[in-house]
Amino acid sequence: MAATLDLAEQLIACRSVTPEDGGCQALIAARLEPLGFACTSLPFGPDAARVSNLWAIRRGSSPGGKLLVFAGHTDVVPTGPLSAWSSDPFTPTRRGGVLYGRGAADMKSSIAAMVVAAEEFVAAAPAHAGSVALLITSDEEGPSLDGTARVCEWLKAQGTRLDYCVVGEPTSVSRLGDTIKNGRRGTLSGKLRIKGVQGHIAYPQLAKNPIHLVAPLLAELVGVEWDRGNAHFPPTSWQMSNIHAGTGAGNVIPGELVVDFNFRFSTESMPATLRSRLEAIVARHGVEHEIAWTLGGEPFLTTPGVLSDALAQAIRSEAGIETELSTTGGTSDGRFISRICKEVVEFGPVNESIHKIDEHVEIASLDVLKNVYRATLEQLVR
């Protein structure tokens, strides 16, 4: 346990609020290079040093051997008010069998477990047939433009074939090992502007109230069945996150209303279809409007197969629990990796405290997580 816990604490101590890496990747490379990993730093972005990415690979002895990649991110979300934390979020703290700190669950413990698993695997099987690699970014919690997506483009250009990928996202719900994510829904966001005419609230005949105009439209959108999902995904969801209108005065009819909304969509729907359906509904209501669209990611799905079976067996052996496959939750970098890798799954710690004050992970689970990663390597790469 000491090796994984010690490395997790070192990583948590690095102040790496997105898109900063805080020195995490240099620490990882320094541990992997002596083991024969070729480590390549890949800074991308408007400022070349802005987003840090690391590709580290140890080639196997067999030309036909499979390549298993562990993927993760060193950046973390902002801490929120420091006064609300029980201890400094970048001072890893042990209390009552729990490790506290920003990134403890999402996802520096996973990265520590991956690194130590790789170290132990190479020590036990230095002539392993397949290859093992780590893909680490500092741009997952932010816009995700210059991180894993760019590294995947670089890998494709290099002709690197990925056979399996395990993303260290915190997927477990109640107990380490209870859930593997074998896919994620797509995300499509929109900003709808409804245009009216500003005026005095006592003279509505001289104005056009966009709040009144949009009310029946939103009621219809809330009731639409976009699809029915399928065996792997729940039905597509349309949700509003923000509605903005008003001038700040109580006697003024606003001239504009803005609605922020999002589709989390299954493989039963396509982004273009969702856009056209929503735009047709808006047009039918006859309101003057504009819509700006942002596609955050396509859905991806890895059907049960070699990787999920190997990981499930490792969880059964090391954690003593039968796991379940799930596609719930938000997006992850798996959506980019799936473009160049047929089998992508996510597996990591319990996610109850992620992004929260006093983020934490059970210390006893760290070695179990490391053992699951190592056992998966042993099945697929040895």
Rosetta blueprint (number, residue, H / E / L):
1 M L
2 A H
3 A H
4 T H
5 L H
6 D H
7 L H
8 A H
9 E H
10 Q H
11 L H
12 I H
13 A L
14 C L
15 R L
16 S L
17 V E
18 T L
19 P L
20 E L
21 D L
22 G L
23 G L
24 C H
25 Q H
26 A H
27 L H
28 I H
29 A H
30 A H
31 R H
32 L H
33 E H
34 P H
35 L H
36 G L
37 F L
38 A E
39 C E
40 T E
41 S E
42 L L
43 P L
44 F E
45 G L
46 P L
47 D L
48 A L
49 A L
50 R L
51 V E
52 S L
53 N E
54 L E
55 W E
56 A E
57 I E
58 R E
59 R L
60 G L
61 S L
62 S L
63 P L
64 G L
65 G L
66 K L
67 L E
68 L E
69 V E
70 F E
71 A E
72 G E
73 H E
74 T L
75 D L
76 V E
77 V L
78 P L
79 T L
80 G L
81 P L
82 L H
83 S H
84 A H
85 W L
86 S L
87 S L
88 D L
89 P L
90 F L
91 T L
92 P L
93 T E
94 R E
95 R E
96 G L
97 G L
98 V E
99 L E
100 Y E
101 G L
102 R L
103 G L
104 A H
105 A H
106 D H
107 M H
108 K H
109 S H
110 S H
111 I H
112 A H
113 A H
114 M H
115 V H
116 V H
117 A H
118 A H
119 E H
120 E H
121 F H
122 V H
123 A H
124 A H
125 A L
126 P L
127 A L
128 H L
129 A L
130 G L
131 S E
132 V E
133 A E
134 L E
135 L E
136 I E
137 T E
138 S L
139 D L
140 E L
141 E L
142 G L
143 P L
144 S L
145 L L
146 D L
147 G L
148 T H
149 A H
150 R H
151 V H
152 C H
153 E H
154 W H
155 L H
156 K H
157 A H
158 Q H
159 G L
160 T L
161 R L
162 L E
163 D E
164 Y E
165 C E
166 V E
167 V E
168 G L
169 E L
170 P L
171 T L
172 S E
173 V L
174 S L
175 R L
176 L L
177 G L
178 D L
179 T E
180 I E
181 K E
182 N L
183 G E
184 R E
185 R L
186 G E
187 T E
188 L E
189 S E
190 G E
191 K E
192 L E
193 R E
194 I E
195 K E
196 G L
197 V E
198 Q L
199 G E
200 H E
201 I L
202 A L
203 Y L
204 P H
205 Q H
206 L H
207 A L
208 K E
209 N L
210 P H
211 I H
212 H H
213 L H
214 V H
215 A H
216 P H
217 L H
218 L H
219 A H
220 E H
221 L H
222 V H
223 G H
224 V L
225 E L
226 W L
227 D L
228 R L
229 G L
230 N L
231 A L
232 H L
233 F L
234 P L
235 P L
236 T L
237 S E
238 W E
239 Q E
240 M E
241 S E
242 N E
243 I E
244 H E
245 A E
246 G L
247 T L
248 G L
249 A L
250 G L
251 N L
252 V E
253 I E
254 P L
255 G L
256 E E
257 L E
258 V E
259 V E
260 D E
261 F E
262 N E
263 F E
264 R E
265 F E
266 S L
267 T L
268 E L
269 S L
270 M L
271 P H
272 A H
273 T H
274 L H
275 R H
276 S H
277 R H
278 L H
279 E H
280 A H
281 I H
282 V H
283 A H
284 R H
285 H L
286 G L
287 V L
288 E L
289 H E
290 E E
291 I E
292 A E
293 W E
294 T E
295 L E
296 G E
297 G E
298 E L
299 P L
300 F E
301 L E
302 T L
303 T L
304 P L
305 G L
306 V H
307 L H
308 S H
309 D H
310 A H
311 L H
312 A H
313 Q H
314 A H
315 I H
316 R H
317 S H
318 E H
319 A H
320 G L
321 I L
322 E L
323 T L
324 E E
325 L E
326 S E
327 T L
328 T L
329 G L
330 G L
331 T L
332 S L
333 D L
334 G H
335 R H
336 F H
337 I H
338 S L
339 R L
340 I L
341 C E
342 K E
343 E E
344 V E
345 V E
346 E E
347 F L
348 G L
349 P L
350 V E
351 N L
352 E L
353 S L
354 I L
355 H L
356 K L
357 I L
358 D L
359 E L
360 H E
361 V E
362 E E
363 I H
364 A H
365 S H
366 L H
367 D H
368 V H
369 L H
370 K H
371 N H
372 V H
373 Y H
374 R H
375 A H
376 T H
377 L H
378 E H
379 Q H
380 L H
381 V L
382 R L
